[in-house]
């Protein structure tokens, strides 16, 4: 699975939300830095070449839909981040969030309970 650019990821989030959409519908969902229609069309075609989306043709227009599920992308994204930035250690990522005060003791206890429950 090829890595996505920030803009491609933004477009994928829209397609996951809409389930299927024409370029104009995707464009309508973009709030900031709205690309020109042709630029957006190129980005979506790049996503298709990378294997993230496919399309149904309706004459000269295409309706695009994701073929990679959001959960599959999330797993890949998290795995890559853990590998690249945390020495492939999930303990290091949890420690990072604890040090940054992004996770509370109560949340950590919930995680421990979930782990114990699943084992």
C-alpha positions in Angstrom: 0.0 0.0 0.0 1.6 3.3 -1.1 1.7 6.1 1.4 -0.7 9.0 0.8 0.0 12.7 0.7 -1.9 14.9 3.1 -4.2 16.0 0.4 -4.9 12.4 -0.8 -5.6 11.4 2.8 -8.0 14.3 3.1 -9.8 13.2 -0.1 -9.9 9.6 1.2 -11.6 10.7 4.4 -14.3 12.4 2.3 -14.8 9.3 0.2 -15.0 7.1 3.3 -17.6 9.5 4.6 -19.6 9.8 1.4 -19.1 6.1 0.4 -19.2 7.1 -3.3 -19.1 10.5 -5.0 -18.5 12.5 -8.1 -15.6 14.9 -8.1 -18.0 17.9 -7.7 -19.4 16.2 -4.5 -15.9 15.7 -3.1 -15.0 19.3 -3.9 -18.1 20.5 -2.1 -16.9 18.8 1.1 -13.5 20.5 1.2 -13.6 23.3 3.6 -10.1 25.0 3.3 -7.7 25.3 0.3 -10.3 24.0 -2.1 -8.5 22.7 -5.2 -9.6 23.5 -8.7 -11.8 20.8 -10.2 -9.1 19.6 -12.6 -6.6 19.4 -9.8 -9.0 17.4 -7.6 -9.8 15.1 -10.4 -6.1 14.4 -10.9 -5.7 13.7 -7.2 -8.6 11.2 -7.3 -7.2 9.5 -10.4 -3.8 9.2 -8.5 -5.7 7.5 -5.6 -7.1 5.1 -8.2 -3.7 4.4 -9.6 -2.4 3.7 -6.1 -5.3 1.2 -5.6 -7.3 3.2 -3.0 -10.3 4.0 -5.1 -12.2 2.7 -8.1 -15.0 4.2 -10.2 -18.2 3.6 -12.0 -18.4 5.4 -15.4 -21.6 7.3 -16.3 -20.8 8.5 -19.8 -17.8 10.9 -19.5 -18.2 11.3 -15.8 -17.0 9.0 -13.0 -18.3 8.2 -9.6 -15.5 7.2 -7.3 -15.7 4.9 -4.3 -13.0 3.6 -1.8 -11.8 0.1 -2.2 -9.5 0.3 0.8 -11.5 0.3 4.0 -10.7 3.1 6.5 -9.9 0.5 9.2 -7.3 -1.2 7.0 -5.7 2.2 6.3 -5.7 3.1 10.0 -3.9 -0.1 10.9 -1.3 0.5 8.3 -0.9 4.1 9.3 -0.5 3.3 13.0 1.9 0.4 12.3 4.1 2.7 10.1 4.1 5.4 12.7 5.0 3.0 15.5 7.8 1.5 13.4 9.2 4.9 12.2 8.9 7.0 15.4 8.7 4.6 18.3 11.3 1.9 17.6 8.4 -0.5 16.7 7.3 -0.5 20.4 3.7 0.1 21.4 5.0 0.6 25.0 7.0 3.6 23.7 4.0 5.1 22.0 1.9 4.8 25.2 4.8 6.3 27.2 4.9 9.2 24.7 1.2 9.9 25.2 1.6 9.7 29.0 4.6 12.0 29.0 2.7 14.5 26.8 -0.3 14.2 29.1 -2.5 13.0 26.3 -3.7 10.0 28.2 -4.9 9.8 31.8 -4.3 7.2 34.5 -8.0 6.3 34.2 -7.7 5.7 30.5 -4.6 3.6 31.1 -6.5 1.5 33.6 -9.2 1.0 31.1 -6.7 -0.2 28.6 -5.2 -2.6 31.1 -8.7 -3.9 31.9 -9.3 -4.4 28.2 -6.1 -6.3 27.7 -6.7 -8.5 30.7 -10.3 -9.2 29.5 -9.0 -10.1 26.0 -6.4 -12.5 27.3 
